[in-house]
């Protein structure tokens, strides 16, 4: 009613102005064609009517399409209503986190201790070690020198005042956590069901967090407010306590990386830098985190994009000797891209404490180190995945022993065995078989989602036995139990067993989907298994992005708008590009931190958004070609 009244008011104003013109000029009818004026008024009214109809129609369409029903793979699917709300109505019953009763922070206690050398002396020692002669530090695959770190937590960093960078009012004490109550737990639960991909909801949830800063390494039940609080904690240099190099081993991870220890709650994080052969690594980790949240996988630990003083990196590197110093200098600070990622530090506390307005910082990713995380082959999932044997090296491979090589297409035969032999919980052309057990269903769902996520971000550095991690899946009779016992300050996870997406540093290097991915159209043999809930969620997100971009010309199938209903030809190619552009511009880009494009090309980020289309096309392709497609 308000819109109609508003439109009538605008028309009345036009008519009054029309009459006023006649009184003021007296002879306006002689100089203006009255028929032309009447035509213009009519066109104005028509435009207003069309605008009001389109506004109403879009709202009705968004509301009604949520309940559309469709036949998929022989099973009836009822689309649930999306949980989108207007930004002004997001969780009105939930208080901002900084307004809740807060538990005081617990100072970190690391039993292994720290280096006895002051950070400033370690920084100065870097220059001394750099003048020493060492063996070549090319660190190629065939002549890589494994580097082992020490047990303690490295060089202690200077203590900074916890004030706003502009020198203003004090913030809530870092590390203070909201006291968990039944009401707060309910708010977290409701928040986890919100459409985080909606920019309005995302913005409002960010505003609700306030100035709290905390991370909980034992909690993997991520919500936007927990993420915002943790990212703020990771970014704040006043919370940094110590820094040390991590081991660099050819068999597991041969990059330069550091462990950053924090002042509260025994929180630690992995720091990654742009470096030779792995220039995109920190940006890939950061963008992968935001892609994970945008697509609602919620399996990646919080990952912040941070400026770290170059002097901190040099001090930590010096603690590991001359070879490591030369390696860092060669691969990080003399990198061609170094000028783009090293600039003046922006935090006034760092400038005041370390001295000089020309203090240099380097862009890096800082990813929270989760507790109770283990390799999948050492966990309770190992038996079902048949991981008791190590990954075999390919015939004719002359690489250094211990280096794992990506396996062939039979890597996930266990999933085929589980789904084909136990398929009454899946939709197939065959109805025999026993139901999937809860453990088998969880394992199959988690692994399928992980493969889909890796295909989207073009991460081809994860497979059975390599970079595959799970949390809360350890038992006393397994190898993981002994490993966890050595980490004295870690506690068991509060979350339920699931996969954890850790180490996405090799993602985003490719602009296409490779044949090694099971979601590639060229992959053989076909991998026609579809996790229904994930595919439907991705489709909702894509449709939402296309509505925001006014790019809603989507094909329909059985009366329902469907992404990738056509998977070949010009139509498919055009839709794939429109999907990528909509997801990138409307949903992902507003979330990304500034200067991320100085390391990772936005063209490669947009290519990842296009690969969401391939996951949806995989469903269509399997349903049309493979009669034995299993939708579980």
N, C-alpha and C positions, 0 to 999 in steps of 0.2 A: 504494500500500500504506500509505503514511503516513497519508493521509486516512481510510482505512477504520479503521486502528488507532486513530486519534485519535477517531473517532466512537464506537467501542466503549468507549474509556476514559470518554467522557462519559456513556454509558449506565450503565456500572458504578458511576460516582460517584452517579448518581441512585438506583440500587438500594441502595447502601450507606447513603445518606442515608435512604432509605425504611425500612430495617431499624433504623437508629439511632433514628429517631423512635419506632418501636414499643417499643424497650427503655427509652427515657427517659420516655415518658408512661404506658405500661402499659395505658391504656384508649383509645388513639387510634382503634382500629377502631370504637369505639362512637360517636365523634364525626365520623369521616370516612367517606364512602362509598367503599369499596374499589373498586367498579366504576368510579367516576369517576376515581380515581387511575390505574387500569389504562388507561382510555381516554386520559387525558392523556399517559401514557407512550407509548402506541401512536402518538398524533399526533406526539409529539416525534421518534420513530424515523422516521416517514414524512417529516417535514420535513427531517431530516438526509439521508435517502436521496435526496429530490428535489434538495436542494442539491448533493450530490455528483454526481448525474447531470448537472445543468445545467452544473456546472463542467467536467466531462469533455466534454460535448457541445459547448460553446462552443469548447473547445480543438480538438476534432476538426474542427468545422465550419470554423474559421479555417484549419486546415492543409489540409483537403481541397479547399476552395473555390478555392484558388489554382490548382489544376490543371484546373478545369472547362473544357470546350471548348464553343464556341458558333459558330453561323453568323451572320456579320455581312456584309451587302452582298454575298453570294455568295462570301465568302472565309472560310476556316476560321481561327479565332483561338484560339491556345493561351495561356491566362493563365499568366504566369510566377509562380513563388512570390515573395511579398513578402520583402524583406530585413529584416523586423522582427526584433529580438532583444530579450531581456530587458535592462533597463538595466545590470545588473551584468555583462553579457557583451559590451558594445560595444567592439569593437576592442581586446581584451585584449593583443594583441601590439604595440600602438602606445603609445609613451610620451607623457605630457603635453608640450605644446609647450615649456613653460618648463623642462623637464628635459633638453631636447636642447641640443647645442652651438649657441650663438647667434653670429651675425655682428654686429659692432658697428654701430650706426646711422651713416648717412652724413649729415652736416649739410647742410641745404638750401642750394643756391647758385642764386639767382634773378638772371639777368643783368640784368633790367630794373631791379633795385634797389627802393628804398622811398622813402616820403615823408621829407623832412628834418624835418618837424614832429613833436615829441614827442606821444605819444598824449594826455597830460594837457592839453597846450596846445590840441590839436585838440578835445578834449572841451569845454574852456572856450570855444572859439571858436564852438561850436554855439549857445550862448546869445546870443552877439553877433550871429551871422547871423540868428537867429530874430527879432531886433528890427528887421531891415531889411525894407523894403517890397519885395514882389516881385509879379509878375503872378499871377493866380489859378492855383492848382495843382489844379484839379478833375481834370485829366488824363483827360477823357472820350475816347471813341473818335474823335469828330469833331474834337476840338481838342487831341489829344495832342501833347505836346512831347517829341520824341525826346531822350534823354539819353545822351551818349557818355562813357565813362570814360577814364582815362589808362592808359598802358602799364605803369607800375611797380606794385608789389604793395601799395601803400597804407601805412597808418599802422602802425608797429611797435608791438607790444603788450608789456606788461611781462613779464619773465621770472619764472616761478613755480618754486618748488621741487617736485620730483617725489616727493612722499610721499603716503601714504594720507591721505584727508581728515581722519581723526581724529588725525593727527600721529604715527602709529605707524611701523612698520618700512618701510624703502624697498622699492619694487617693482623688478621687472626694468626695466632702462633702456628707456624708450620708443624705438621705432624699431628695436630689435634684432630681427632676424628669424632664425628657425630655419634652420640650415644645411641646404640641400636635399641630401638623399642619396637613393639608390635606395629605401631603406626608407621614408623620409618620403614620397617621391612615391607609393609603393605605398599607404601609409596614407591619403594624400589621395584617391587613386583609390577605395579601398574606402569611405571616408567619403562620397564623392559618390554612392554607390549605396545608402546607408542611407535608411530612410524618415524623413526629417527631420520630417515631419508628426506622427510618434509623439512625444507629450510626454515619455515616459520616455527615448527615445533623444536627443531634443533637450536635455534636462536633463543627461544624462550627458556628451554632447559639450561642453556649455558648461563643465562642471566640469574637463574634460581640458585646457582651454586654459590655465588658470592665470593668471598675471599678465602674460603677454606682450601687447604693444601694437604693432601694425604694420599698415600698409596698403601694398599694391602696386598702383599705378595701371595697371601693364602686365599685370596678371593678372586675367582675367575668368573663370577656371575656379573658380567659387565653391564652397566647402565650408563647413559650419557653423563649423568651428574658425577658418578664415580670416575669416569674417564676425565672429565674436565678438572676435577680436583687433583687427580693423579698427574695429569700433564702439567698443571701449574706447579705441583711439587717438584717434578723432575726438572723443570726449566729454571727454577729459582736457585741461583748460585750460592745463596746463603745456606742452602740445605746440603751442599756438597761437602763431604768429609775427607775422602781419600781417593786416590787414583792409582791404578796399577795396570801394566800390560797383561793381557791374557795370552795363554799359550797359542802358538800358531803351528798346527800340525797338518802335514799333507793329507793324512788319512781322514781328517775330520773337517778342518777349516783352516785354510792357509792365508787368511787375511790379517791385517793389522787391526786389532781391536783392544779395547780397554774395559776394565771393570771399575765403575764409579760407585763408591760406597757413600751412603747418606747418613745424616746425623740422627735420624729417628727410626725406631721400629726395625732396625737391622735391614733396611731397604737397600738393595743394590740394583745396578742397571748396567747393561752392555752399551758401550759407546763405539760407534762405527764412523769412520772418516772416509772421504773420497781418496782413492789411492790408485796407483797404477794397476792396470788390468781389472780393477773393480771400481771404476770411477763413480758409478751410479749407486753404490751400495747403501750409503746412509739415506739418500732420497728414496730409493726403492723400499727400504724398511718403513719410512715415514708414510709414503703414499699407500703402501700395502695396508698399513694400519687403518687409514681413513677409508680405503676401499672395503676392507673387512667390515667396518662399522656401517658404512653406507648400504652394503648389500645384506646386512643383518646376519652375517656368519657369527660374529662375536667370539672369535677364537684366537685373535692376535693380542698379545700383551700391549698395554698402553705404550705408545712410542712418540716421543717429543722431538721436535726440530729445534736445535739449541745452538747458541753461540758459546763455544768453549775457548778460554784463553789459550793461545799457542804456547805460552809459558807453562801451563799445566801439563800439556801434552809432552813437552820437552823434558820436564822434571820427571814424569812417569817413565818415559823412554830411557832416560839416563840410569834409572834404577836397575835396568836389565843388561847393561854393558854396552861396549862399543859397537858390536855387530848390529844390535837392535837399533841403536842411535843412527847408524849409517843407513839402515833399511828405511827407517821412518823419514829421514831427511831426503832420501832418494825418491821414495814412492809417494810421499805425502806433500812435503813442503816444496819440492822441486817439480811437482806435477804441473803439466801445462795448464790445468784447470785451477791451480792454486790461487791465482790472482782473483778468480771469480768467487772463491769460497772463503778467502781470508780477507778480512776487512777490520776496520776499527770496532772495538767492543762498544756496545751500546749501553750496557748496564753501568750506571754511575757508581755503584758500590765497588765493582771490579776496578774501575778507573781510579777511584780514590784509594783503594787498598793496595793495588799493585803498582800504582804510580804512572803518571804520564797520560796525556789525552790521546796519544797515538798507540795505545795498547791494542795489540792485534788479537782477533778471535777467529776461529775456524768453525764453519757450519758442520754440524754432526747430528746423528740420530742417537737418542738415548732411550733404550727400551727396558722397561721394568723386567727384572729377573724374577720369574715366578718360582714359588716353592712347590715341592712335591711333583716335579716334572721329570720324566724319565724317557729314555728311548723306548719306542714301542716294543722292540724285540726283548726288552728286559721287564716288561709289564705283564699284567693279567691278560692283556689282549694277545700276547705272543702266540699262545697255543692255537687260537682260532685262525690267526693269520699265517700259521705254518712258518714261523720265523726262527725256527731252531737252527737253520743252516745259514751261513753267511752268504752274502751276495757273491756269485761267481764272476771271475774276470772273463772278459771276452777272449775268444781264441785269437792269438796273435797280438795280444796287448802286451807291450813291453814297458808299461809304466811301473813306477816304483811300487814294490809290494805294500799292500795295505791300503792303497788308493782305491776307493770304491768307484765303480763305473756304472752308469745308468743301465739297468737291465733291459731286456727285450719286452715284447708286448704281453708276455705271460706273467707279468709281475703280480697281477691281481686275480690269478686263477682261483684263489680262495673265495673271492666274492662270488664268482660264477658257481662254484660248488655249493656255497651256502644258499644262494637264491634259487638255483635250479632244483636242489634237493629238498628245500624247505620253502615252498612257495605259496602256501595258502594265505599269507599276509600280503602277497604281491598279486598284481593283476596280469595274468598271462592267458595264453590260449589253452593251458592245461590246468586242471583243478586239483590234481593229486599232489601229495607231499604233506609234510608235517609243518605246523606253524613255526615261524622264526622265533627263536627264544629271545627274551629281552636283551640278553648280551649280544647275540648275533645281530639283532636289528640295530642296536646302538653302534656296533662296530661297522656294519655295512653303511649305515647312514653317515657316520663320521668320516669314513674313508672316501665315500662318494663326494661329499661336500668338499673335502680337502682337495681332491682331484679337480673339481670344478673351479675352486678358488685359484689353484695353481695355474689352470688353463687361462683364466681371466687375466692374471698378472704376469703371465708368461714366465713362471718360475719352473724351470726344468732341472732344478738342483735338489729335488726331494723324491725319494722313492723308498721302497721297502728296505730298511736297514740303513738309511741315510737321511738325516734331517727330519725324521718322522718322530714326533714327540707326543706323549700323552701326559695328563695330570690326574692325580687322585686314583691311580690304577696300579698301586704297588701292594705287595703282600710279603709277609715275613720270610717266605720260602723262595723268594725271587732275588736275582742279582741287584735289583734296584734298592732293596731294603738296606743292604750294606752300604751302598753309595749314599743313601739319604742319612744314615747314621753318622757319617763322617762330617756332614754339614750341621754342626751342633746348634746353630742358631735358627735353623729352619723348622717350621712346624708343618704338620699334614695339612693338605688343602681343605678348605671349607666347602669346596664345590664337589659336584658329582663327577664321575669319570667321563672324560672326553678327550678329544685330540686338542693339542695346542699348536697353533701355527707360529713356529719360531724359525727365524733365519729365512727371511724373504729378500736378502741382499742381492740375489741373482735374478730377481724379477725385473720386468719391464725392458729388458735388453732387446726384445724382438717386437716388431710391429705386426707380426702375423701369428697365427696359431700353427705350431709345428705338427708334423705327422706323428710324432711320438706321443702327442696328447690323444687320449681316447675320445676326445670331443672333436677331433679333426675329421672333416669329411673323407679324408684319404686314409684314415687309420684302418689297418687290417690286422687281425680280424675285427669285425664290428663289435663294439662294446655297448650293446643295447640294454642297458639298465638305467632306470630313471628314478631319481628320488623326487617323488611328487611334491612334497611340501616345499622343497628348495626351489624347484622349477616354478611353481606357482608364485612363490614370494618374489623371485627375480622378475617374473612377468609383471606383477603388480607395480614393482618399483619402476620398471621401464615405462609402463603405461602412464604412470604418474609424471615421470620426467617429460614425456612427450606432450602431455596435456599442458604442463607449465610452459613448454616452448612453442605452444600453438602449432604443434607438428603432429596432429592427432589423426592423420589419414592412415589408419591401421586396418589391415585386412581382417575380415571376419570369417569364422569357421563355426558352422552350426549356430549361427546367430550371435556368437560371442567374439568380441575383439580379441585377436590372437596375434602375438608377435611371432614372426618366423613361420607363418603358415605356408609360405613359399620359401624354399631353401636354395633355389638355383635361378640363374638368369639375372636380368637387369633389375627386376622388381626386388629380388632378394638383396642384391648389392646395394641398391638405393636405400632400402629399409635398414640394413646394417649400418650404413653411414649415418642415417638420421638417428638411430638408436644411440650410437656412440656420441654424437654431437649433443643430444639431449641430456644423457646421463652425465657427460663431462661438464657442460656449461651450467646446467640447472642444479645439479646435485653435488658433484664432486668438487668442482673448482671453488665454490664459496667456502669449503671446509679446509682447503689446503693452506699451509703456512706460507708466508711471504718468502720469496727468493728460492723456493723449491725448484723453480725452472732453471736456475743457474747451474744445477747439477743434473737434473733429469728433464729432458725435453718434454714440453707439453704435448708434442705430437705423439710421443710414445705413451703418455698418460691417456690421451684420447684413444689411441689404438687399443689399450686395455679396456676402455669402456665399450668399444665396438665388440670385443670378444664376449661380452655378456650375451650378445645376440647368438653367438655360436652355441652356448649352452642350451638356449631355447630351441635353436634349429636342430640340435641333437635329438630332442624329443620328437619333433616332427619327422625327421629323417628316419628314425627307428620305427615309428608307428607306420610309416608308409612302406618301408622296404622289408622290415624284419618282422615276421609274424610271431616270433618268439620273444618279442620285446617284453621285458619285465618292469613294471612300474610298482615300486614298493614305497 
